[in-house]
């Protein structure tokens, strides 16, 4: 596997990480607002500016994450020649002993659409792996993916 393929893989990992950080900040903001709403009037009055300041900081950080995400995504689209096929990615992962039989890594790569779940997938014939994917997509209300998985095999 060439360096462009490895760079592409790492860029996709970074995109997913930025998405994760942004979602975590959104959860913190909601948690802060829920906390504020749970206070009595006097406490709410005293803590309101502090909580709004924290939420404003989290929002600014998230905007930075989103901006960086969009720039990386644009970069990937401009350099389509570094986009790798699923087969190349699977071969790369198979060469890496640490990842070779690690179901969790393949699961994460599959749910983040870094690799496709098809006949080339190393766990395609593993029924429990498929069921775990269906459970994940059901939990996240991605019924289209659930339907695709049920129709595969």
C-alpha positions as CSV (number, residue, x, y, z in Angstrom):
1,X,0.0,0.0,0.0
2,X,1.4,3.4,-0.9
3,X,1.7,6.5,1.3
4,X,-1.3,8.2,-0.4
5,X,-3.6,5.4,0.7
6,X,-2.3,5.6,4.3
7,X,-2.7,9.4,4.3
8,X,-6.3,8.9,3.0
9,X,-7.1,6.4,5.8
10,X,-5.7,8.8,8.4
11,X,-7.6,11.7,7.1
12,X,-10.8,9.8,7.3
13,X,-10.0,8.8,10.8
14,X,-9.4,12.5,11.6
15,X,-12.8,13.4,10.1
16,X,-14.5,10.9,12.3
17,X,-12.6,12.1,15.3
18,X,-13.6,15.7,14.6
19,X,-17.3,14.6,14.3
20,X,-17.0,12.8,17.6
21,X,-15.5,15.9,19.4
22,X,-18.3,18.1,18.0
23,X,-21.0,15.7,19.2
24,X,-19.3,15.5,22.6
25,X,-19.4,19.3,22.9
26,X,-23.0,19.4,21.9
27,X,-23.7,16.9,24.7
28,X,-21.8,19.0,27.2
29,X,-23.8,22.1,26.1
30,X,-27.1,20.3,26.6
31,X,-25.9,19.0,29.9
32,X,-25.0,22.5,31.0
33,X,-28.4,23.8,30.0
34,X,-30.1,20.9,31.8
35,X,-28.1,21.7,34.9
36,X,-29.1,25.3,34.7
37,X,-32.8,24.4,34.4
38,X,-32.5,22.2,37.5
39,X,-31.4,25.2,39.7
40,X,-33.7,27.3,41.8
41,X,-34.2,30.9,40.8
42,X,-31.4,32.4,42.9
43,X,-28.8,29.7,41.9
44,X,-29.9,30.0,38.2
45,X,-29.5,33.8,38.3
46,X,-26.0,33.4,39.9
47,X,-24.8,30.6,37.5
48,X,-26.4,31.7,34.3
49,X,-23.5,33.8,33.0
50,X,-20.9,31.2,33.9
51,X,-22.8,28.4,32.1
52,X,-23.5,30.6,29.0
53,X,-19.7,31.5,29.0
54,X,-18.8,27.8,29.0
55,X,-21.4,26.9,26.3
56,X,-20.1,29.8,24.2
57,X,-16.5,28.5,24.5
58,X,-17.7,24.9,23.6
59,X,-19.6,26.4,20.6
60,X,-16.5,28.2,19.3
61,X,-14.4,25.1,19.6
62,X,-17.1,23.1,17.7
63,X,-17.2,25.7,15.0
64,X,-13.4,25.3,14.6
65,X,-13.8,21.5,14.5
66,X,-16.5,21.8,11.8
67,X,-14.4,24.2,9.8
68,X,-11.4,21.9,9.9
69,X,-13.6,19.0,9.0
70,X,-14.9,20.8,6.0
71,X,-11.4,21.8,4.9
72,X,-10.1,18.2,5.1
73,X,-13.2,16.9,3.3
74,X,-12.7,19.4,0.6
75,X,-9.0,18.4,0.3
76,X,-10.0,14.8,0.0
77,X,-12.4,15.6,-2.8
78,X,-9.8,17.6,-4.6
79,X,-7.3,14.8,-4.6
80,X,-9.5,11.9,-5.7
81,X,-6.4,10.0,-6.8
82,X,-5.6,9.3,-3.1
83,X,-9.0,7.6,-2.6
84,X,-8.3,4.0,-2.0
85,X,-10.5,1.0,-2.8
86,X,-12.0,-1.1,0.0
87,X,-9.8,-4.0,-1.2
88,X,-6.6,-2.0,-0.8
89,X,-7.8,-0.9,2.7
90,X,-8.6,-4.4,3.7
91,X,-5.2,-5.6,2.4
92,X,-3.5,-2.8,4.4
93,X,-5.3,-3.8,7.5
94,X,-4.6,-7.5,7.0
95,X,-0.9,-6.7,6.8
96,X,-1.0,-4.9,10.1
97,X,-0.9,-7.7,12.7
98,X,-2.4,-5.6,15.4
99,X,-5.6,-5.1,13.4
100,X,-5.7,-8.4,11.6
101,X,-8.2,-10.1,13.8
102,X,-9.5,-7.2,15.8
103,X,-13.2,-7.2,15.4
104,X,-13.6,-3.9,17.2
105,X,-11.4,-2.1,14.7
106,X,-13.2,-3.6,11.8
107,X,-16.5,-2.8,13.4
108,X,-15.5,0.8,13.8
109,X,-14.2,1.0,10.2
110,X,-17.4,-0.5,8.9
111,X,-19.8,1.8,10.8
112,X,-17.9,4.9,9.8
113,X,-18.0,3.8,6.2
114,X,-14.3,3.6,5.9
115,X,-14.7,0.1,4.5
116,X,-17.8,-1.4,3.0
117,X,-19.6,-4.4,4.3
118,X,-19.5,-6.7,1.3
119,X,-18.1,-10.0,0.1
120,X,-14.6,-8.6,0.5
121,X,-15.1,-7.7,4.2
122,X,-13.2,-10.0,6.5
123,X,-16.2,-10.6,8.7
124,X,-18.8,-10.8,5.9
125,X,-19.6,-14.4,6.7
126,X,-19.6,-13.9,10.5
127,X,-23.3,-13.8,11.5
128,X,-22.7,-12.4,14.9
129,X,-20.7,-9.5,13.4
130,X,-23.6,-8.8,11.0
131,X,-26.0,-8.9,13.9
132,X,-23.9,-6.4,15.8
133,X,-24.0,-4.1,12.9
134,X,-27.8,-4.4,12.6
135,X,-28.1,-3.7,16.4
136,X,-25.8,-0.6,16.0
137,X,-27.7,0.8,13.1
138,X,-31.1,0.1,14.7
139,X,-30.0,1.9,17.9
140,X,-28.9,4.8,15.8
141,X,-32.1,4.7,13.8
142,X,-30.3,4.1,10.5
143,X,-32.9,1.8,9.1
144,X,-31.6,2.1,5.5
145,X,-28.4,0.4,6.6
146,X,-30.3,-2.2,8.6
147,X,-32.3,-3.1,5.5
148,X,-29.2,-3.3,3.4
149,X,-27.6,-5.7,5.9
150,X,-30.7,-7.9,6.1
151,X,-30.7,-8.2,2.3
152,X,-27.0,-9.2,2.1
153,X,-25.9,-12.8,2.4
